[in-house]
Amino acid sequence: MHASPVRDGASREDDADLLVVGYGPVGQVLANLMAQRGWKVTVVERHPRPYTMPRAVAFDGEAARILAAAGVGDHLRRVGEPSGDYLWQNGRGEDLLYIGAAEEHGRNGWPESTSMYQPGLENALAARGARIPGLKVLRGYEAVELTEHDDGVELVARDADGGRRSIAARWIVGCDGANSFVRDRIGTGANDLGFAHDWLICDVVLHDARSFTPNNLQVCDPDRPRTQVSAGPGHRRWEFMRLPGETKEELNTVETAWRMLSLFGITRADGVMERHAVYTFQASCELKWRSGRMLIAGDAAHLMPPFAGQGMSSGFRDAANLVWKLDLVLRGVADEALLDSYTTERWAHVQHAIGMSVNLGKVICQTDPVAAGDRDTIMIATRERNLARPQQSPFQPLTKGLLGRTEAGRKLPGAGDQVPQPRVARGAASGLFDEIVGRGFALVSLDDPRDVLDVGRLEFLQSIGAHLVRLLPAGTPVEQARGGAVVDTEGTYTAYLDGIGARTVLVRPDFYVFGGSTDAEGTLPLVDALRDALPQSALTGPAAGPRSRWSV
């Protein structure tokens, strides 16, 4: 277990390498991922018990891959189900847009979209966290004071009786939602897109296991924009937009909720209402996600409308991006300047998700009958003439940050791509790449990296925990997959390399490509480029090596 900073010079039970404020799904994933790497993690959560009602209802394939890394992959099919198809109609029942069922084995090896019951997911994450040595959760404590020091932070948390508890840590991350205490301490401003609406949500458990066709329905009716979606096995959600002239109070009653549900033919005889609530969605992103040793993630850093299902998934991406960088900094492999790339990468990336959500919301939330009629005419004509452009994907490459570039500033092959996760085989074992090879940095090549790299570069890759993987083509007898080799059983990884014109890729722990090389000799400067990109002052000996001819 790693040592923690303490202000009085004596070890204290709660002190940690990382302090996480907030134990919702993003805080849980972040805490699990860090504790799994052997760091001492303390979490402060103001609610004494887990919240038992659902909020988010879906996550994407990349989020599923991150959840699997956080130790709950085996639980995802119990708390979730493939989201299925998605239909948009107008108030007259005419089809405006149809999005077919998402792939059940998508780019990341998981369904492209999973509808889930959030309390079940949080229970699985909490149970996993309880089994990880070094992870401690302090429930019923509210963060009230935060002091930053040169080598860490000190947080004062208060319980319901007014008792105070002081906790020191080397770093703190606020995963404490839209009203984040840590964000307020950082003092960042927000880029607010000014797009906000109130919606009544109704979560219902139906008495019978009926099927819905389509599984997810968006009714773009100016008289009452409304939604019907899966919320995980056995659970459904209906949502209704507050109209001009209505108050939140009159909308948020059980009588109103059942009256709204009658628009979909749902009555009290059909099921039990778990919850009804009015929430306000917003579209904003904080300008600064780090100040010194304080960082923010999830809703503390960004808020977006629900229409693209990217809110919680974006928070998981934050955690995946931040964890490996914190790990390298804590281990002394990289200087803390590496953490500046967290804001750079995630801010640019999340703008796409927010913009996508807002664009969908502007179509759905139209209450002007004339404007809605014009919208319907265009969308119906586009659909009937097969003129619709492919739906915008939530998966986007990284464009800034820790990515390999040539001296001329051009990105290396594949740099910024989200690398696919195929099924591979090694000996008697077969399964998803992450499970067979392991997680962390990966140098994946059609050549044997050990035949190319010298001792110094091998030592550097070992220092960052990189896996060296030789990719064997589909059809290769699995007995030949010895050492670090795997058989690309479906040809997916090989096809990806062919598509970017590379023989080798260096993949970051968050599943994004640092860069690729077009030949075996190019593997040497590729490894050098990553070493040079990590802000550092302590690496000595062979790992330091000569400076590369490529920059970042």
ZAMARGU-4260 file (C-alpha; in steps of 0.2 Angstrom, whole numbers, plus 5000, padded with zeros to 4 digits):
<rodrens>
0) 5000/5000/5000 | 5007/5017/4996 | 5010/5031/5008 | 4999/5046/5010 | 5004/5064/5015
5) 4998/5069/5033 | 5000/5086/5040 | 5004/5081/5058 | 5018/5069/5052 | 5008/5054/5059
10) 4998/5041/5050 | 4980/5043/5051 | 4967/5030/5046 | 4957/5040/5033 | 4972/5048/5024
15) 4975/5043/5006 | 4984/5044/4990 | 4967/5050/4982 | 4952/5057/4990 | 4936/5056/4980
20) 4921/5067/4985 | 4905/5059/4979 | 4901/5041/4977 | 4889/5041/4963 | 4893/5030/4947
25) 4907/5041/4942 | 4915/5042/4959 | 4913/5023/4961 | 4921/5020/4944 | 4936/5032/4948
30) 4938/5025/4966 | 4938/5007/4960 | 4950/5009/4945 | 4962/5018/4956 | 4961/5006/4971
35) 4964/4992/4959 | 4980/4999/4955 | 4986/4998/4973 | 4983/5016/4978 | 4975/5020/4995
40) 4958/5029/4991 | 4946/5037/5003 | 4929/5042/4997 | 4918/5055/5006 | 4899/5054/5002
45) 4886/5065/5010 | 4872/5054/5009 | 4872/5040/5023 | 4864/5027/5012 | 4864/5024/4993
50) 4851/5033/4983 | 4838/5019/4978 | 4830/5028/4963 | 4836/5028/4945 | 4842/5043/4936
55) 4852/5039/4921 | 4845/5024/4911 | 4858/5020/4898 | 4877/5019/4894 | 4886/5016/4878
60) 4899/5003/4873 | 4914/5013/4878 | 4906/5015/4895 | 4903/4996/4896 | 4921/4993/4892
65) 4926/5005/4906 | 4914/4997/4918 | 4921/4980/4914 | 4938/4988/4919 | 4931/4993/4935
70) 4927/4975/4939 | 4908/4974/4936 | 4908/4967/4918 | 4900/4951/4924 | 4885/4961/4931
75) 4881/4972/4916 | 4869/4959/4908 | 4860/4957/4925 | 4857/4976/4927 | 4856/4980/4909
80) 4849/4975/4892 | 4853/4980/4874 | 4843/4996/4871 | 4836/4991/4855 | 4828/5002/4842
85) 4823/5020/4843 | 4808/5028/4834 | 4804/5047/4833 | 4786/5051/4828 | 4776/5067/4828
90) 4760/5070/4837 | 4750/5062/4823 | 4759/5046/4824 | 4769/5049/4808 | 4787/5042/4808
95) 4800/5055/4807 | 4816/5045/4811 | 4820/5027/4814 | 4836/5021/4822 | 4838/5003/4821
100) 4844/4992/4835 | 4861/4996/4841 | 4874/4982/4838 | 4875/4970/4852 | 4893/4967/4850
105) 4900/4984/4844 | 4917/4992/4842 | 4921/4990/4861 | 4915/4972/4862 | 4899/4977/4871
110) 4882/4983/4865 | 4883/5000/4857 | 4869/5005/4869 | 4864/4997/4885 | 4848/5002/4895
115) 4851/4999/4913 | 4843/5000/4930 | 4855/5013/4939 | 4853/5007/4957 | 4858/4989/4952
120) 4873/4996/4943 | 4878/5006/4958 | 4876/4991/4970 | 4887/4981/4959 | 4901/4995/4959
125) 4899/4997/4978 | 4901/4978/4981 | 4916/4977/4970 | 4924/4992/4979 | 4921/4984/4996
130) 4932/4969/4990 | 4946/4980/4985 | 4960/4983/4998 | 4964/5001/5001 | 4947/5008/4996
135) 4937/5016/5011 | 4920/5024/5009 | 4914/5037/5022 | 4896/5039/5020 | 4886/5052/5029
140) 4900/5065/5028 | 4898/5081/5019 | 4914/5091/5013 | 4914/5108/5021 | 4932/5114/5021
145) 4946/5111/5008 | 4964/5117/5010 | 4978/5114/4997 | 4996/5112/5001 | 5011/5109/4990
150) 5011/5091/4992 | 4993/5087/4994 | 4976/5093/5001 | 4967/5092/5017 | 4948/5090/5018
155) 4936/5093/5033 | 4920/5083/5032 | 4906/5085/5044 | 4893/5071/5049 | 4875/5074/5053
160) 4878/5077/5071 | 4891/5090/5068 | 4906/5079/5071 | 4921/5084/5060 | 4934/5073/5052
165) 4950/5078/5044 | 4957/5069/5029 | 4973/5072/5020 | 4977/5066/5002 | 4989/5069/4989
170) 4975/5072/4976 | 4957/5076/4977 | 4944/5073/4963 | 4926/5080/4965 | 4913/5068/4958
175) 4900/5077/4968 | 4888/5082/4954 | 4880/5098/4948 | 4882/5107/4964 | 4900/5102/4967
180) 4909/5107/4982 | 4926/5104/4974 | 4922/5113/4959 | 4917/5129/4969 | 4934/5127/4978
185) 4943/5127/4961 | 4933/5142/4956 | 4930/5138/4938 | 4918/5147/4926 | 4906/5138/4914
190) 4903/5138/4896 | 4883/5138/4896 | 4874/5135/4880 | 4858/5142/4888 | 4848/5127/4883
195) 4837/5121/4897 | 4820/5113/4900 | 4810/5105/4914 | 4804/5087/4911 | 4793/5076/4922
200) 4800/5058/4923 | 4790/5043/4928 | 4799/5027/4933 | 4787/5012/4932 | 4789/4994/4936
205) 4776/4985/4926 | 4767/4970/4932 | 4769/4960/4916 | 4785/4957/4906 | 4777/4965/4890
210) 4788/4969/4875 | 4787/4987/4867 | 4789/4990/4848 | 4799/5001/4846 | 4808/4998/4862
215) 4812/5017/4863 | 4800/5030/4857 | 4801/5049/4855 | 4785/5058/4852 | 4789/5075/4845
220) 4772/5083/4848 | 4771/5102/4851 | 4756/5099/4862 | 4767/5088/4874 | 4784/5082/4869
225) 4786/5065/4878 | 4797/5050/4878 | 4796/5031/4882 | 4812/5021/4885 | 4818/5005/4893
230) 4826/5008/4910 | 4834/4991/4912 | 4827/4973/4914 | 4809/4975/4921 | 4809/4994/4922
235) 4802/5007/4910 | 4803/5026/4910 | 4791/5039/4903 | 4796/5058/4902 | 4785/5073/4898
240) 4791/5091/4895 | 4784/5105/4905 | 4774/5117/4894 | 4774/5136/4894 | 4762/5141/4908
245) 4764/5126/4918 | 4772/5126/4935 | 4784/5113/4941 | 4773/5110/4956 | 4757/5106/4946
250) 4767/5095/4935 | 4775/5085/4949 | 4760/5076/4957 | 4756/5058/4957 | 4739/5062/4949
255) 4748/5072/4935 | 4760/5058/4932 | 4747/5045/4929 | 4737/5057/4918 | 4752/5059/4908
260) 4755/5040/4907 | 4738/5038/4900 | 4745/5046/4884 | 4754/5030/4882 | 4740/5019/4887
265) 4748/5015/4904 | 4736/5015/4920 | 4738/5011/4938 | 4733/4993/4935 | 4748/4991/4924
270) 4762/4993/4937 | 4769/5002/4952 | 4777/5019/4950 | 4794/5019/4958 | 4796/5038/4957
275) 4790/5054/4948 | 4800/5070/4948 | 4803/5086/4938 | 4821/5089/4933 | 4829/5102/4923
280) 4842/5097/4910 | 4855/5110/4906 | 4870/5111/4893 | 4886/5117/4901 | 4904/5113/4903
285) 4916/5120/4916 | 4931/5129/4908 | 4944/5122/4920 | 4944/5105/4927 | 4960/5106/4937
290) 4968/5118/4949 | 4984/5112/4957 | 4979/5096/4966 | 4961/5098/4964 | 4951/5090/4949
295) 4933/5087/4945 | 4924/5074/4934 | 4907/5069/4929 | 4892/5081/4932 | 4904/5092/4942
300) 4913/5096/4926 | 4899/5095/4913 | 4880/5094/4911 | 4870/5089/4895 | 4852/5085/4890
305) 4848/5067/4890 | 4843/5064/4872 | 4860/5056/4866 | 4862/5046/4882 | 4879/5053/4885
310) 4879/5061/4902 | 4885/5046/4913 | 4895/5039/4899 | 4905/5055/4897 | 4908/5054/4916
315) 4915/5037/4914 | 4926/5043/4900 | 4933/5056/4912 | 4937/5043/4925 | 4946/5032/4913
320) 4956/5047/4906 | 4961/5053/4923 | 4965/5037/4932 | 4980/5032/4922 | 4988/5049/4922
325) 4986/5050/4941 | 4994/5033/4942 | 5009/5038/4932 | 5011/5054/4942 | 5009/5045/4959
330) 5022/5033/4954 | 5034/5046/4949 | 5035/5041/4931 | 5027/5057/4925 | 5027/5075/4932
335) 5010/5082/4937 | 5010/5093/4922 | 5003/5077/4913 | 4987/5081/4922 | 4985/5096/4911
340) 4981/5085/4897 | 4965/5079/4906 | 4956/5095/4904 | 4963/5098/4886 | 4957/5081/4880
345) 4941/5079/4890 | 4935/5097/4887 | 4937/5095/4868 | 4929/5078/4868 | 4914/5082/4879
350) 4909/5097/4868 | 4904/5084/4854 | 4892/5075/4866 | 4885/5091/4873 | 4882/5098/4855
355) 4875/5082/4849 | 4863/5081/4864 | 4857/5100/4862 | 4854/5097/4843 | 4843/5082/4847
360) 4834/5092/4860 | 4830/5107/4849 | 4821/5095/4838 | 4812/5086/4852 | 4807/5101/4863
365) 4799/5111/4849 | 4782/5118/4856 | 4778/5130/4842 | 4765/5121/4831 | 4770/5130/4815
370) 4789/5127/4818 | 4785/5109/4822 | 4775/5107/4806 | 4789/5113/4796 | 4801/5101/4805
375) 4789/5087/4802 | 4788/5091/4783 | 4807/5091/4781 | 4810/5075/4792 | 4796/5065/4783
380) 4802/5070/4766 | 4820/5066/4770 | 4815/5049/4777 | 4804/5045/4762 | 4818/5050/4749
385) 4831/5041/4759 | 4841/5057/4760 | 4845/5056/4779 | 4863/5057/4784 | 4870/5044/4795
390) 4866/5047/4813 | 4880/5056/4822 | 4890/5044/4833 | 4894/5048/4851 | 4911/5040/4848
395) 4923/5053/4843 | 4942/5053/4841 | 4953/5063/4853 | 4960/5079/4843 | 4971/5087/4857
400) 4982/5081/4871 | 4994/5067/4873 | 4994/5061/4855 | 5009/5056/4844 | 5014/5068/4830
405) 5028/5070/4818 | 5040/5084/4819 | 5029/5093/4805 | 5014/5092/4817 | 5004/5078/4808
410) 4996/5065/4819 | 5004/5048/4818 | 4993/5034/4810 | 4978/5031/4821 | 4982/5044/4834
415) 4967/5049/4844 | 4956/5034/4838 | 4947/5023/4850 | 4954/5006/4847 | 4942/4992/4844
420) 4941/4977/4856 | 4940/4961/4847 | 4939/4943/4853 | 4956/4935/4853 | 4964/4919/4859
425) 4979/4913/4868 | 4982/4895/4871 | 4966/4888/4879 | 4959/4905/4883 | 4948/4915/4872
430) 4938/4931/4875 | 4938/4950/4873 | 4955/4958/4871 | 4956/4967/4888 | 4952/4951/4897
435) 4965/4940/4888 | 4979/4953/4887 | 4976/4964/4902 | 4973/4982/4904 | 4985/4997/4903
440) 4996/5003/4889 | 4998/4991/4875 | 5010/4990/4861 | 5001/4979/4848 | 5010/4974/4832
445) 5010/4962/4818 | 5028/4960/4822 | 5035/4953/4838 | 5040/4969/4848 | 5053/4960/4858
450) 5063/4957/4841 | 5063/4976/4838 | 5065/4985/4854 | 5081/4987/4863 | 5084/4986/4882
455) 5081/5004/4886 | 5064/5005/4877 | 5059/4989/4885 | 5063/4995/4902 | 5053/5011/4898
460) 5038/5001/4893 | 5039/4990/4908 | 5040/5006/4919 | 5023/5011/4913 | 5016/4994/4914
465) 5014/4991/4895 | 5009/4975/4887 | 5019/4969/4872 | 5007/4960/4860 | 5011/4952/4844
470) 4995/4950/4834 | 4993/4934/4824 | 4981/4933/4810 | 4964/4924/4810 | 4966/4905/4807
475) 4983/4904/4816 | 4983/4888/4827 | 4981/4895/4845 | 4996/4884/4850 | 5007/4897/4841
480) 5000/4911/4852 | 5014/4910/4865 | 5022/4923/4876 | 5013/4939/4872 | 5005/4934/4856
485) 4987/4932/4853 | 4976/4926/4838 | 4965/4939/4831 | 4951/4926/4829 | 4939/4937/4819
490) 4952/4948/4810 | 4945/4964/4818 | 4961/4971/4825 | 4971/4967/4809 | 4957/4975/4798
495) 4959/4991/4809 | 4978/4991/4807 | 4976/4989/4788 | 4963/5003/4788 | 4975/5016/4796
500) 4990/5009/4786 | 5000/5003/4801 | 5009/4988/4807 | 5010/4993/4826 | 4999/5004/4837
505) 5003/5010/4855 | 4987/5011/4864 | 4984/5021/4880 | 4975/5013/4895 | 4959/5023/4891
510) 4958/5013/4875 | 4963/5028/4864 | 4978/5026/4852 | 4993/5036/4855 | 5000/5033/4838
515) 5005/5020/4825 | 5020/5016/4814 | 5019/5009/4797 | 5034/4997/4798 | 5044/4988/4811
520) 5058/5001/4812 | 5045/5014/4816 | 5041/5006/4832 | 5057/5013/4840 | 5053/5032/4837
525) 5035/5028/4842 | 5040/5022/4859 | 5052/5037/4861 | 5038/5049/4856 | 5027/5042/4871
530) 5042/5043/4883 | 5046/5061/4877 | 5027/5066/4879 | 5026/5061/4897 | 5032/5077/4907
535) 5046/5070/4918 | 5061/5075/4927 | 5066/5059/4937 | 5068/5045/4923 | 5086/5041/4922
540) 5097/5027/4915 | 5092/5017/4899 | 5074/5022/4900 | 5079/5040/4897 | 5087/5036/4881
545) 5090/5048/4866 | 5077/5061/4862 | 5066/5054/4847 | 5064/5062/4830 | 5045/5063/4833
550) 5037/5075/4845 | 5020/5078/4853
</rodrens>
